[in-house]
Amino acid sequence: MENLDVTVLRTLHGWRLQGQRALLATVVRTWGSSPRPVGSIMALCETGAVVGSVSGGCIEDDLIYRYSRAHGAVQGSSAPAGITHDIPTGPPERVKYGVSADEAHRFGLPCGGTLELVLEFNPDAGALAELVRTLEAGHLVERRTELATGRVELRQAAAPAALREDAQWLSNTFGPEYRMLLIGAGQLTEYLATMALFSGFAVTVCDPREEYRNAWSVPGVTLLTDMPDDVVRDFRVDRRSCVIALTHDPKLDDLALLEALGTEAFYVGAIGSRRNNEARHARMIEHFDQTAESLARLRGPIGIYIGSKTPPEIAVSIMAEVLAVKNGVPLPRDMDVASAKNTLAAAASAPTCFVSP
């Protein structure tokens, strides 16, 4: 499964190419609790079709009601004032949801949260095509929308950036999909690759061992047979990539991990117990002139402690840690069992906020 933003933009381009009216909604501001972060996007077609998300679903339903011809055919002239049931032309508009407690409850926003959207009506198909092509080529792109006119400018970006907005421009940075390189094609890799795919990663698996490759059964994954260190060099690892070694075989894992540590990968890690990871560090220091400092980015044991024993549960714990690092969530590097249990117990006893149905 590809990056969600790319999916939204490609689908929106397809609608516009067919001559259908459509809008692009972007979350530009949130207050309190919000289901989706600033920068999230969704697209709505005049038919009522939706791709992407700006909330848990209730705000999407309201936008469909306001701008879908399907609802217009049912409601006709009895629709409330201000509800057109059609996607208008003209410059972008702002809309807020959850301003009052009643609205927050009605739209399903947790704990009185509020969010503000910018709606762009009928984005230009040519500009969308250029944006999608650039993203598919693996480039990071800043999309700037002039709020007074809806005119769009595209610029290649050097690094990911938070959404920026002022009285004149809305700037949102879109990047190519995140990539995961897995070393070893065993059972754990199958579970982790599956989870990574539905989390929006492009997944590549490398294993020179024929007996493991022959049993591989996950579609949508690129399977390579070269030595892992060569694959890492050819992978063009960037800051949207992660490299994870899962073979337990130093001949396959160690050199590949050293190659990965020399890149901008946001996550580099290896499976194994604490003792095995200590032995890996010792080997790399003794035989490959590494230091404790040069190995500081090497994660292991990998995964968030959840008491996992089976391959699917271990994959869940690894995927959770990868996503936490990707999303900038601080994590203990070496959480022992006791502190993990204390953390989980504290979380379980913390008050939870519910929204009444």
VEXDREN-2710 file (C-alpha; in Angstrom, 1 decimal):
% VEXDREN-2710
k/r/px/py/pz
1/MET/0.0/0.0/0.0
2/GLU/1.5/3.3/-1.0
3/ASN/1.8/6.6/0.9
4/LEU/-1.7/7.9/1.7
5/ASP/-1.0/11.4/0.5
6/VAL/0.2/10.1/-2.9
7/THR/-3.0/8.0/-3.1
8/VAL/-5.2/11.1/-2.3
9/LEU/-3.4/13.3/-4.8
10/ARG/-3.4/10.7/-7.6
11/THR/-7.1/10.0/-7.1
12/LEU/-7.9/13.7/-7.0
13/HIS/-6.0/14.1/-10.3
14/GLY/-8.0/11.3/-11.8
15/TRP/-11.3/12.9/-10.9
16/ARG/-10.2/16.3/-12.3
17/LEU/-8.8/14.7/-15.5
18/GLN/-12.3/13.2/-16.1
19/GLY/-13.8/16.7/-15.7
20/GLN/-15.4/16.0/-12.4
21/ARG/-15.7/18.6/-9.7
22/ALA/-13.7/17.9/-6.6
23/LEU/-12.2/19.5/-3.5
24/LEU/-9.0/19.1/-1.5
25/ALA/-9.4/19.6/2.3
26/THR/-6.3/20.3/4.4
27/VAL/-6.1/20.4/8.2
28/VAL/-4.4/23.7/8.9
29/ARG/-5.0/24.2/12.7
30/THR/-6.1/22.2/15.7
31/TRP/-7.0/23.0/19.3
32/GLY/-7.3/20.4/22.0
33/SER/-7.6/16.8/21.0
34/SER/-7.8/16.2/17.3
35/PRO/-8.1/12.9/15.4
36/ARG/-5.8/13.9/12.6
37/PRO/-2.6/16.1/12.7
38/VAL/-2.0/19.4/10.9
39/GLY/-1.2/18.8/7.3
40/SER/-3.6/15.8/6.8
41/ILE/-5.5/15.9/3.6
42/MET/-8.6/14.3/2.0
43/ALA/-10.2/14.7/-1.4
44/LEU/-14.0/14.7/-2.2
45/CYS/-15.5/14.1/-5.6
46/GLU/-18.9/15.5/-6.6
47/THR/-20.2/12.0/-6.7
48/GLY/-19.6/11.7/-2.9
49/ALA/-16.5/9.5/-3.2
50/VAL/-13.8/10.3/-0.6
51/VAL/-10.2/9.4/-0.3
52/GLY/-8.0/10.3/2.7
53/SER/-9.1/11.6/6.1
54/VAL/-9.3/14.8/8.2
55/SER/-11.1/13.3/11.2
56/GLY/-12.5/10.0/12.4
57/GLY/-15.3/10.1/9.8
58/CYS/-17.9/12.5/11.0
59/ILE/-16.4/15.6/9.4
60/GLU/-16.0/13.7/6.2
61/ASP/-19.7/12.9/6.4
62/ASP/-20.5/16.6/6.8
63/LEU/-18.4/17.6/3.8
64/ILE/-20.0/14.9/1.7
65/TYR/-23.4/16.2/2.8
66/ARG/-22.5/19.8/1.9
67/TYR/-20.7/19.2/-1.4
68/SER/-22.0/16.0/-2.9
69/ARG/-24.5/16.0/-5.7
70/ALA/-25.7/12.6/-4.5
71/HIS/-27.2/14.4/-1.4
72/GLY/-28.4/17.3/-3.5
73/ALA/-30.5/14.9/-5.6
74/VAL/-32.2/13.8/-2.4
75/GLN/-32.5/17.1/-0.6
76/GLY/-33.2/19.4/-3.5
77/SER/-34.5/22.9/-2.5
78/SER/-35.3/21.8/1.0
79/ALA/-31.6/21.9/2.0
80/PRO/-30.7/24.3/4.8
81/ALA/-29.4/27.8/4.0
82/GLY/-25.7/27.7/3.1
83/ILE/-25.9/24.0/2.0
84/THR/-25.4/23.9/-1.8
85/HIS/-24.8/20.1/-2.3
86/ASP/-22.4/21.0/-5.1
87/ILE/-18.7/21.8/-5.3
88/PRO/-18.4/25.5/-6.1
89/THR/-15.7/27.3/-8.1
90/GLY/-13.7/30.1/-6.6
91/PRO/-10.8/30.7/-4.2
92/PRO/-10.1/28.4/-1.2
93/GLU/-12.3/28.7/1.9
94/ARG/-11.8/28.1/5.6
95/VAL/-14.1/26.1/7.8
96/LYS/-14.0/25.3/11.5
97/TYR/-15.4/22.2/13.2
98/GLY/-16.0/21.8/16.9
99/VAL/-16.1/25.4/17.9
100/SER/-18.7/24.7/20.6
101/ALA/-19.0/21.7/22.9
102/ASP/-22.2/20.7/21.1
103/GLU/-20.5/20.8/17.8
104/ALA/-17.5/18.9/19.1
105/HIS/-19.9/16.2/20.3
106/ARG/-21.9/16.2/17.1
107/PHE/-18.8/15.9/14.9
108/GLY/-17.2/13.3/17.1
109/LEU/-14.2/15.4/18.1
110/PRO/-12.7/14.0/21.3
111/CYS/-12.6/16.1/24.5
112/GLY/-13.9/19.3/22.9
113/GLY/-11.2/19.4/20.2
114/THR/-11.4/21.9/17.3
115/LEU/-9.9/21.8/13.9
116/GLU/-9.7/24.2/11.0
117/LEU/-9.7/23.2/7.3
118/VAL/-8.8/24.9/4.1
119/LEU/-10.9/23.7/1.2
120/GLU/-9.5/24.1/-2.3
121/PHE/-12.2/23.8/-5.0
122/ASN/-11.5/22.0/-8.3
123/PRO/-7.7/22.0/-8.2
124/ASP/-5.9/22.3/-11.5
125/ALA/-5.4/18.9/-13.2
126/GLY/-2.1/19.9/-14.7
127/ALA/-0.6/21.0/-11.4
128/LEU/-1.8/17.8/-9.8
129/ALA/-0.2/15.7/-12.6
130/GLU/3.1/17.4/-12.1
131/LEU/2.9/16.9/-8.3
132/VAL/2.2/13.2/-8.6
133/ARG/4.9/12.7/-11.2
134/THR/7.5/14.4/-9.0
135/LEU/6.4/12.3/-5.9
136/GLU/6.5/9.1/-7.9
137/ALA/10.1/10.0/-9.0
138/GLY/11.1/10.0/-5.3
139/HIS/11.3/13.7/-4.7
140/LEU/10.1/15.8/-1.8
141/VAL/7.8/18.6/-2.9
142/GLU/6.5/21.8/-1.3
143/ARG/3.0/22.7/-2.6
144/ARG/2.1/26.4/-2.2
145/THR/-1.5/27.5/-2.6
146/GLU/-2.3/31.2/-3.0
147/LEU/-5.3/31.6/-0.7
148/ALA/-6.8/34.6/-2.6
149/THR/-6.9/32.8/-6.0
150/GLY/-6.2/29.1/-5.5
151/ARG/-3.2/29.3/-7.8
152/VAL/-0.6/26.6/-7.0
153/GLU/3.2/26.6/-7.1
154/LEU/5.4/23.5/-6.7
155/ARG/9.0/23.6/-5.4
156/GLN/11.3/20.7/-4.7
157/ALA/12.1/20.6/-1.0
158/ALA/15.4/19.7/0.6
159/ALA/13.8/18.4/3.9
160/PRO/10.4/17.6/5.3
161/ALA/8.7/20.6/6.8
162/ALA/5.7/21.3/8.9
163/LEU/2.6/22.9/7.2
164/ARG/3.0/26.7/7.0
165/GLU/0.2/29.2/6.6
166/ASP/-0.2/33.0/6.5
167/ALA/-2.7/35.4/5.1
168/GLN/-1.4/34.8/1.5
169/TRP/-0.1/31.3/1.2
170/LEU/-0.7/27.7/2.4
171/SER/2.4/25.6/2.1
172/ASN/2.3/21.8/2.6
173/THR/5.3/19.5/2.0
174/PHE/4.6/16.1/0.5
175/GLY/7.2/13.3/0.3
176/PRO/7.6/10.0/-1.5
177/GLU/6.5/6.9/0.4
178/TYR/8.5/5.6/3.3
179/ARG/10.6/2.5/2.5
180/MET/11.5/-0.5/4.6
181/LEU/14.4/-2.8/3.8
182/LEU/14.2/-6.1/5.6
183/ILE/17.2/-8.5/5.7
184/GLY/16.0/-12.1/5.9
185/ALA/12.9/-13.7/4.4
186/GLY/11.7/-15.8/7.4
187/GLN/8.3/-16.0/9.1
188/LEU/8.8/-12.9/11.2
189/THR/9.7/-10.9/8.1
190/GLU/6.4/-12.0/6.5
191/TYR/4.4/-10.5/9.4
192/LEU/6.4/-7.4/9.6
193/ALA/6.3/-6.8/5.8
194/THR/2.6/-7.2/5.8
195/MET/2.2/-4.6/8.6
196/ALA/4.6/-2.2/6.9
197/LEU/2.6/-2.5/3.7
198/PHE/-0.7/-1.5/5.2
199/SER/1.1/1.3/7.2
200/GLY/2.1/2.9/3.8
201/PHE/5.7/1.6/3.4
202/ALA/7.2/0.3/0.3
203/VAL/8.9/-2.9/1.4
204/THR/12.0/-4.7/0.0
205/VAL/13.2/-8.0/1.4
206/CYS/16.7/-9.2/0.8
207/ASP/17.8/-12.8/1.4
208/PRO/20.5/-14.7/-0.6
209/ARG/19.4/-18.0/1.0
210/GLU/17.3/-19.9/-1.5
211/GLU/15.5/-22.1/1.1
212/TYR/14.0/-18.9/2.7
213/ARG/13.1/-17.2/-0.5
214/ASN/11.3/-20.2/-1.9
215/ALA/8.8/-20.0/1.0
216/TRP/8.1/-16.3/0.6
217/SER/4.4/-15.6/0.2
218/VAL/3.7/-11.9/0.8
219/PRO/2.6/-10.1/-2.4
220/GLY/3.5/-6.5/-3.1
221/VAL/7.1/-6.9/-1.7
222/THR/10.2/-6.6/-3.8
223/LEU/12.4/-9.7/-3.1
224/LEU/16.1/-9.5/-3.8
225/THR/18.8/-12.2/-3.8
226/ASP/22.0/-10.3/-3.6
227/MET/24.2/-10.0/-0.5
228/PRO/22.6/-7.6/2.0
229/ASP/25.4/-5.1/2.3
230/ASP/25.4/-4.8/-1.5
231/VAL/21.6/-4.3/-1.4
232/VAL/21.9/-1.5/1.2
233/ARG/24.5/0.3/-1.0
234/ASP/22.2/0.1/-4.0
235/PHE/19.0/0.9/-2.1
236/ARG/19.8/4.7/-2.0
237/VAL/18.8/4.8/1.7
238/ASP/17.5/8.3/2.7
239/ARG/15.8/9.8/5.7
240/ARG/12.5/8.2/4.8
241/SER/14.0/4.7/4.9
242/CYS/14.5/2.1/7.6
243/VAL/16.8/-1.0/7.6
244/ILE/16.1/-4.0/9.8
245/ALA/18.1/-7.2/10.1
246/LEU/16.1/-10.3/11.0
247/THR/18.3/-13.3/10.2
248/HIS/20.3/-13.8/13.4
249/ASP/23.3/-14.5/11.1
250/PRO/26.2/-12.2/11.5
251/LYS/27.5/-13.0/8.0
252/LEU/24.3/-11.5/6.6
253/ASP/23.4/-8.9/9.2
254/ASP/26.6/-7.2/10.3
255/LEU/28.0/-5.7/7.1
256/ALA/24.5/-4.6/6.0
257/LEU/23.9/-2.8/9.3
258/LEU/27.3/-1.1/9.1
259/GLU/26.4/0.1/5.6
260/ALA/23.0/1.4/6.9
261/LEU/24.6/3.3/9.8
262/GLY/26.5/5.4/7.3
263/THR/23.2/6.6/5.7
264/GLU/20.4/9.0/6.7
265/ALA/18.0/6.1/7.5
266/PHE/15.7/7.1/10.3
267/TYR/15.8/3.7/11.8
268/VAL/18.5/1.0/11.8
269/GLY/18.0/-2.1/14.0
270/ALA/18.5/-5.8/14.4
271/ILE/16.5/-8.6/16.0
272/GLY/18.1/-10.5/18.9
273/SER/18.3/-10.7/22.7
274/ARG/20.1/-8.2/24.8
275/ARG/23.1/-10.6/25.0
276/ASN/23.1/-11.1/21.2
277/ASN/23.1/-7.4/20.6
278/GLU/25.9/-6.8/23.0
279/ALA/27.9/-9.5/21.1
280/ARG/27.1/-7.7/17.8
281/HIS/28.5/-4.4/19.2
282/ALA/31.6/-6.2/20.5
283/ARG/32.2/-7.8/17.0
284/MET/31.8/-4.5/15.2
285/ILE/34.1/-2.7/17.6
286/GLU/36.8/-5.5/17.4
287/HIS/36.7/-6.3/13.7
288/PHE/35.3/-3.3/12.0
289/ASP/36.9/-0.4/13.9
290/GLN/33.6/0.8/15.3
291/THR/33.1/2.7/18.5
292/ALA/30.3/3.0/21.0
293/GLU/29.5/6.4/19.5
294/SER/29.4/5.2/15.9
295/LEU/27.1/2.4/16.9
296/ALA/24.8/4.6/19.0
297/ARG/22.1/4.6/16.2
298/LEU/22.0/0.9/16.0
299/ARG/18.8/-0.2/17.7
300/GLY/18.6/-3.5/19.6
301/PRO/16.9/-5.4/21.0
302/ILE/14.3/-3.9/18.7
303/GLY/10.6/-3.5/19.4
304/ILE/8.5/-2.0/22.2
305/TYR/8.1/-4.3/25.2
306/ILE/4.6/-5.9/25.1
307/GLY/5.5/-9.4/26.4
308/SER/5.5/-10.8/22.9
309/LYS/6.6/-14.4/22.2
310/THR/5.1/-15.3/18.8
311/PRO/6.3/-14.0/15.4
312/PRO/3.1/-11.9/14.8
313/GLU/3.3/-10.3/18.2
314/ILE/7.0/-9.6/17.8
315/ALA/6.3/-8.0/14.5
316/VAL/3.7/-5.8/16.1
317/SER/6.2/-4.6/18.7
318/ILE/8.8/-3.8/16.0
319/MET/6.3/-2.0/13.8
320/ALA/5.2/0.0/16.7
321/GLU/8.7/1.2/17.5
322/VAL/9.4/2.0/13.8
323/LEU/6.3/4.1/13.6
324/ALA/7.1/5.8/16.9
325/VAL/10.6/6.8/15.7
326/LYS/9.1/7.9/12.3
327/ASN/6.6/10.1/14.1
328/GLY/9.1/11.6/16.5
329/VAL/7.8/9.9/19.7
330/PRO/10.6/9.6/22.3
331/LEU/11.3/6.0/23.3
332/PRO/13.6/4.5/25.9
333/ARG/16.5/2.9/24.0
334/ASP/16.9/0.0/26.4
335/MET/13.7/-0.5/28.4
336/ASP/14.0/-3.4/30.8
337/VAL/11.1/-5.6/31.7
338/ALA/10.5/-4.1/35.1
339/SER/10.3/-0.5/33.8
340/ALA/8.2/-1.6/30.9
341/LYS/5.7/-3.2/33.3
342/ASN/5.6/0.0/35.4
343/THR/5.0/2.1/32.3
344/LEU/2.2/-0.2/31.2
345/ALA/0.7/-0.2/34.6
346/ALA/0.8/3.6/34.8
347/ALA/-0.8/3.9/31.4
348/ALA/-3.6/1.4/32.4
349/SER/-4.4/3.4/35.5
350/ALA/-4.4/6.8/33.8
351/PRO/-7.8/8.5/33.4
352/THR/-9.3/8.0/29.9
353/CYS/-11.5/10.5/28.1
354/PHE/-14.6/9.1/26.3
355/VAL/-17.0/10.8/23.9
356/SER/-20.6/9.7/24.4
357/PRO/-22.2/8.2/21.3
END
